[in-house]
Amino acid sequence: MENEEVTYGSVKASGSELSYAKFGHGKEVFVLLPGLHSKSLMPFAPAVAKQYGKFLDSFTIYMFDRISNPPEAYSIRDMAKDTISAIEELKIKDACVLGVSMGGMIAQTIAVERSDLVKKLAVCSTTPRMNEKSLKVIGEWKRLAEANQQKELAQMLGETIYTPGFYESYKDSIIESFAGASGSEIRRFIICTNAILNFDISSELGKIKAPLFVVAGAQDLIFTTELADEIAEKTGAEEYIYPNYGHSAYDEAPDFLDRVWNFFKPTTSSF
């Protein structure tokens, strides 16, 4: 695929703007909810469209950001409600939803709150709640952001999200992607880390009705595989654990999107 057209839009939510990117031209709808980032996700959309090339004939993909100016008290459930508002405004129904990391928390919450909107659900490198390890790591991200130590924050994000070999190979570009956030973006990052630290949907997982696929990396330094196991056990989901990948299995594992495709692919031919 070359130069896939990406269109951009936004909807009003919680007194702010919720941006999205749209690409692909298939009949099926695919909602992509990325993880936490220190900057806007929209500049990454063309690269994401290229990464998801095999989906673009069968799916129209919407990649949602978080609102640009969230209130100080803004929970994962609030993020889910705002994303639901955007989905409804865009008249999206029966979507295949993929959420990674914090996006996976939002995706689980959407599936709990509005099962009618979710046809199939896949989550990767995410959790239904915090444990000691995740509280420590994300708490340190929050501390560095509050101190505006962006270089140190970018380095820690890179070291905790990616496997050592991958991080060393792409260190400069990874740090550049995280560094240089504006004051408003750092504020949003801090609010989002606080939302993650207070997230717990473990008691509601049984409300998820959509077929669910849970993916995790055994080397994840943020969310342990026991947390992925908890999602699978409480929902009866299909589960796959990568033995040699960490949190960013969704970026590093060469067959990750093949696994998502096999789970999401339309059952009827598009010919």
SULHUQUI-V60277 format. One record per helix or strand of 3 or more residues. SS is the DSSP state (@ for helix, = for strand). FROM is the first residue (numbers start at 1). TO is the last residue. Records with the same first field share a line. If there is no record, write none. Layout:
# SULHUQUI-V60277
SS: FROM-TO + FROM-TO
This chain:
# SULHUQUI-V60277
=: 7-13 + 16-24 + 28-33 + 59-67 + 95-100 + 118-124 + 211-217 + 238-242
@: 42-51 + 53-55 + 76-89 + 102-113 + 115-117 + 132-146 + 150-161 + 164-169 + 171-178 + 183-197 + 202-207 + 225-235 + 249-252 + 256-264
